[in-house]
């Protein structure tokens, strides 16, 4: 087949696939009914995770092990919006996402998301490997660990508009506390890119299909985002499950050192390692409990995305909530604390419906930030009073008291302040990760139903 004819056939195939997927997408939207809490249409509700978004992920093929409970999440990133500047995707490129595991296993599977696109996405090929990292070559793989990823036993897959796919299991000895390389090749236009903008990790792109490359030499372009990839699960029959943390930029790790895994959830993962718990970070910078900000890459509201980003995770065993400060400080800001409290209680109710315990934190000081006012401080104080009373979560972690300056309680301690009066420093995040009572996470007492 000559090249022009080949491209014409590929374009024709993608057109047919896009039309079929679009028809499916419209049909699903029609079944979805009205919009969610954010007041959107059924299409918007699908994009923000309402409806069936709370169902656990299931693979495309039938290669899942007999014991589905053996799958547990080791890493996740919540889809936050559309990557700017690439309306048709990264055509003809390989995208190598670098992610860090919390718990290990004997096999892996990945979830790829096309949540915020109305066009079908063709994944031409995908791979997974353990990252080498020697000599600064962070895009290179450990020899002997590169594996092809399949979907329904096929090397390519079409991700439908607004949907996601889960790969077949891949036999790979996945270490805990290690970096993985998850690479996808996108040979054709696929619409806007669903991404997580504040990865605090360097990932890579290369021209052409370089998914099987052990070397990182071809990966010349660097990026500080995660594209398409939203979860990595591992097969671990001794695992107890995963703690899923939903939060904002403080859980996303803003203010911590780049390429260092110094988020507070990383410290917590270090502490629970060996207990059989994975730790999944579902933080989105700028995220709110009540309002969505998809156009700004700050994600659907916490209430609307909870089913997908938290309850939909493999092996979810417990939930940690760190949300609310952006509802107070970001415009249009919420001035009624009772509405934010009700939103946080809604998260707890959603988790309780699945029998999951909810641990939640108080809202931390922001008096040194330019958006602080006395009125907003009063809203934060009211919310913290409700959280401390036990009326919001099953267990409370008082990050406010841990991090505040004893001489100026509305501000972060100077050594815990990254410099903007809002986000902790590396030392502050480490203190948060050490402060959580592990018995609150892994205790046997059932959630309050």
N, C-alpha and C positions, 0 to 999 in steps of 0.2 A: 504494500500500500504506500503510495507517495504521501509526502507530508501534508500538502494542502488538503488532499482528500481525507486524510486521517483527522485533521483538525475539524473539517466540516462534519464528519460523522460524530466526533466527540461533542461538538456544539449541538448537533441535532439530538443526540442522546440526552444531554443535560436539559435541553428544552422540554423533552417529553417527561423526564423525571421531575422537573420543576412543576410542570402542569399537574401531574398526578399528585405530588406532595401538597401542592397548593389546594387541590380539591379536598384532600384529606384534612388539611389544616382548617379549611372553611367549615367542613362538616363537624369537626371536633369543636370549633368555636360555637357553632349553632347549638350543639348539645350542652354547652357550658352554661347557658342561661345568662343572668345579669352579671354586672361587674362586681369586683370585690370591694374591700373597705376604702380603697383609694378612689372609688367612684368612677372607674373606667368602664369601657365596654367589655364584652366577653373576650375579645381579642386581647385587650389590656389585662384582663384578669388572668388569662393564660400566661401572659408574659410576666406577671408578678407572682405567679406560683399559687394562685387560688385554685379551687376545683380539685383535680386529681393530683396536684403537685405533691401531696404528702405521701404518696405511695413510694415504697422502697424501689430502688432501681432494679430492673431485671434485664439480663443480657439479651442481645438480638437473637443469638442462636440458642441451642439446647445443650450446650456443653457445660452448664453450671454443675457443680458437684451435688451429690445427693443431699448433703447437709448444708442447706443455704445459710444456716446460722454460723457456719465456719468462716464466712466472709466478714471481714471487719475493716472499717476505714482506717487508713494510715495517714492520708493527707487529703485536704480539700481546699478549694478556693471558691467563694461564692461569686457567681456571675453578677457583674455590677453595671453593665451597660454596653454601649457600642464603641469600639475603638475609632477615634477620629482619623480622618484622612485616608481611609481605605474602604470606600463604599462597596467595592466588589471583592474584598478579601485580598490575601497575599497570593496572587495567582502565580503558579509555577514555582513556588518556594516551599522549602521544608522549614517547619517551625519546631524548634527544639526547646521545650519547656524544661526547666530545671526545678525540681521540687524536693522537699526534705521529708523523709519518713519519720513516723513516731513509733510504730510497732512493725516488726518484721513478719515474714511468712514464707511459705514454700511455693506460692504462685501469686500472680497479680492480675488485676483487670482494671481498665481505665474507663472513665466516663467523659465523653466529648459532647459539648453543648452548642446548639445553634439557637439559643433561647430568644435572642433579640433580633433575629433576621426573619423576613418574610419570603426568603428564597432558600431553595434547597442547597445544601453544602455537600460537595463531593470530596471525600477523603480518599485519595488515590492509594496511599499506603501509610502504615503507621508502625512504630517500633518502640520498644522499651528496653532500657539497659541501666546498669548501675554506673553512676558517674565516676570517672577516674579522678580528675582534679589535680593530678600531679603536674608540677611545673606551671601551674596557672592555666592549663588547658582544660577549663571547666566544661567545655562542650564535648570532650572526649569520653569514651566509655571504657570500663574495665574489660580487658580481653576475656572472651568466653561468656560474657553476660548479655550480649546483644540478641534480642529476640524480636521476631516479627509478630505483630499484633493482628489478629483476625476478628472478623465480625460475622457471626453465622458461618464460620469456616471459610470466609472469603477475605481477601486482602484489601478490598475496597468496600466502602459503604457510603450511602447517601444519608445524611442527617437531615430530617425533615424540618421545614420552617417552624420555629418555635419549639422544637423538640430536642431530644438528646439520644445518644446511643451508648450502650455499655458493651465493651468488648468481650470476646471469649476469654476464658482463663488462659494465662500464659505461664508455663512452668519456668520459674525463676526464683532463685534463693534471694529473697529481698531482705537486706539487713535492716535492723532498726537504727535510727539516728544516722541515716545516710542519705546522700543525694541520688535521685533517679533522673534519667533523661527520658522524657516522653516526647517522641517526634511524630509529627503528622505532615504529610505532603498534600498540598491543595493544588491540583493541576488545572482547575477551571474556575471562572468567576463563581462566587457563592454568596454574594450579598454581604451586608455588614458583619463585622467580626465581633462575636460575643467574647468579652474579655474581663479580666480583673486588673485594674490599672495600677494598684500600689503593691506590687509583689515584693519589693525590697530584696529581690534576687535578680541576678542577671540571667536572662535566657537569650536564645540565639536564633538567627535565620540564615538559610543558605539558598542559593539558586539551584533549581532542579530538584530531582528526587535524591536526597542524600540521607534518607531515613536509615539505611543499613550501615552508614559510616561509623567505624569505631573511632576514627580520628575526628577532632573538631576543626581541622584545618580549613574546611570549606565554609564553616560558620563564621563569616566575617562581620555580620551585622548583629549588634547587641540591642537588647530591649529590656526594660524594667517592668514588663507586664507578663501576665499569663494569658495565652490565647486558646480558646476552645476547651482546654482541659479544666475540668471542675472537680474530679475526684480520682483517687487511686485506692483501691481496696486490695487487701492481701488475704490469702488463705492461711488461717491460723486456728487450728482446732482447739488450742489451749487458751485462746483469747477470751476475755470476759466481755468485750464490746468496746465501744468508743464513747468518749466524752465529746460532745459537740458544743462548741462555744460560739454563740451568735453575738456580734458586737459591732462597734464602729471603728474609727481610726485607732483607738487605744488597743483594741484587739488586733487590728490590722498591723500594728507595730510602728506607726508613724512616730518618729523621734528616735528610734533605735538605730544601731549601726547597720549599714548596708552590707548585704551578702554575709551576714554573721549569725542569723537565726537567734536574735536576742529579743524576740517578742516575749511577753509574759507567758503565753501558751507554750513556747519552746522550753522555758524553764520548768513549767508544770509537767510537760512531757518527759523531761529528764527525771523528774521526781517519781513519776508513776511507772517508769520503765521497769519491766520485770513483774509488774502486777497484772499484766494481761490486758491493759487498757491502751487503746489508741487515743490520740488527742487530735481533734479536727477543728481547724480554725475557719469559722464562717463570718469573719469580720469584714466589713466594707467601710472604707474611709468615707465619712460624711453621712453614714446611714442613720436613719431615724426610725423611731417606733411607728409613727403614724403616717408620714408622708413619703412618697417616692420621689427620686431625682434621677431618673434613667438618663435624661439628656446630658447630665453632668457626670455620669459614671459613678454615681453614689448609691445606685441600686434601688430596687423596690423597697417598700416599707418593711420593717421587721415583722409586722403582723402578717403581711401578705406573703412574704417569702419563707416564713417559718416552716411551713409544710414541706417545701422542696429542700431548702438549704440545711435544715436540722432534722426533721422527722424522716426525710427521705434518705438519710445517710445509712450506709450498711452497718449493722451492728450497733446502732445508737442505743446507749445504755443509760446515759444521764445527760442533762442539758445545763449549760452555764449561760446566763444572760448578762451582758454588759452593754446596755443601751440606754439612751434617753437624753444625753447631754446635747446632742445636735437638735433635738426638738426644741430645746430652750434657746440655743444661741444662733441657729441658722434661720435666715429669713425665707418665707414668713414664719417667724418663731411662734411657738405655742406658749400662751401666757396662762393657761389653765392647767395647773399641775394634776388635777383630778383626771383629765383626759389622758395624760401620759401614764398615770398610775393604772388607769383602766386598760390601756394598751398593753402594759407589762403583765397585768393580770390575765389578759387574753392569751399571751404566750404561755403562761403557766397552765391555763385551761387546755390549750391545744396539746401540750406535753402530757398532761394528766390523762387525757383521752387515750393516749398510747401507753399509759402506765409508767411514765418516766418521771423521775425526780428532777426538780428544778432548783438549781443553786443560782442565786443572783447577787450582783454587787451594787453597792451604793454608788451614786454619781460623784465623781472625784472633783476636787477643787479646780476652779479656773479663774481665780481672782487676778492672776497676773496676765490674763489674756485681754486683748483689746476689745473683745466683745462682751466683757463682763459689765453688768450693771447691778445695782442694788435690787431692782425688781426681778431680774433673772436669778440672782442669788437666792431670793426668797422662794422662787419656784423650785430650785434645786433642793433647798432645805426641806420644803414640804414633801417632795418625793422621797428624800432620804428618810424622813420620819416614818413614812408609810412602809418603806422597805424594812427598816429596823423593827417595826412593830410585828413583823411576821405575816402581814396581810397580803403580801405580793408573791413571795417565793417560799419554797419549802425550807431552804437554808439561806443564810445571808453571809456574804463576805464583805466586810466593811473596808473597802479600798479607800474611802474618804478619810477615815481616821488613820489608816496606815500611811498615807502619802502627804497629808496636810502639814503645813508648817505650824508647829505649836504656838508660835508667836504671832501668826497671821493665818487663822484657820480657814480662810476662804482662798488661800494660795497653796500651791505645791511647795514642799520642802525644797530649798535651793539645790540640794544634791540629787533630788529626784526629778528635777525640772529639765526638760530637753532644751529649754530656752524660749519657748513661746507661751509659757504659763498655762498650757493645756495638756500637752503630751509629755509623758514621763521620759526620762533618760534611760540609758541601759541599766543604770543602778536602780531606777524606779521600777522598771519592768521586772528585773530580777527579784526585787522585794515582793512584787505582786505574785509572781509565780511561786515564791517560797511561802507566802502567807496563807494560801488556800489550805484548809483542813482536808486532808485526803479522805478522812472518814466520811465527810459530807458527800464525797463523790462515789465511793465504793461501798458504802454501808448497805446493810440488808433490809433496812426499814423501807417499806414500799412508799411510793409517792402518795400524797394525800389526794384521795379521789372524791 
